[in-house]
């Protein structure tokens, strides 16, 4: 496979790890992170938020693994923000987020300290999948609550989820910042220009300019092309494995004397392919 096969388009896919961090996790674009946090967490002023290390080391690594997050930031009052861009759906994803929230909490406590007070920790998850597939709500917030009263046990740990696929109101008169943000995150690499509905908002103008591949350095362009070629190779391999599995199912159904047309419908293989398998 050569570099000429892939069409990079106008804007980069900023859901991918390296390019997500390039967009929101560098000092020169800290204003994008601040605006995002201000919009989705309006009760807190993030004017002085700064980026900090992304790795949390477990004090007892023999029992539990350490973690590395996509972005980690701290405000002047000690408030912590952890941001994860999750592309693929995972089992027990909510539990993983709850587990990860413990790391920034324990890091803020001095060793041997008996004091249990700690600044607020916000766990922000950008999800390229949805647990609320029929909803047009993109922003979901949660805390640890009592079962009977639903009253918050503590406000110091807050879980925030942005489900990108739910951005059905984006670019309409009913859209809020979060709707449009989710739309851009999910679709930017497919677009040729910034949508007119967003062209007056400096956040989105800067976001699109940041993701414009023509603005990348020569090294960044090479890295991005390499990443996209790797992704294309993985997709082609997955399609190959999928077809291989469907062929094997078709062979089994043929051996069980199922009608050829039914096998084609069940496996998604063409009628000619199933016929050729029946004759082989």
Secondary structure, DSSP 8 states (H G I E B T S, - for coil): --TTS----SB--TTSHHHHHHHHSSGGGHHHHHHHHHHH-TTS--TT-EE---EE--TTTTTS--EE-SEEEE-TT--EEEEEEE-S--TTHHHHHHHHHHHHHHHHS-TT--------EEEEEEESS-SSTT----EEEE--B-TTT--BS-SSEEEEEEEGGG-TTTTSTT--HHHHHHHHHHHGGG-SS--GGGTT-HHHHHHHHHHBGGGS-HHHHHHHHHHHHHHHHHHHHHHHHHHHHHHHHHHHHHHTT--HHHHHHHH---HHHHHHHHH-
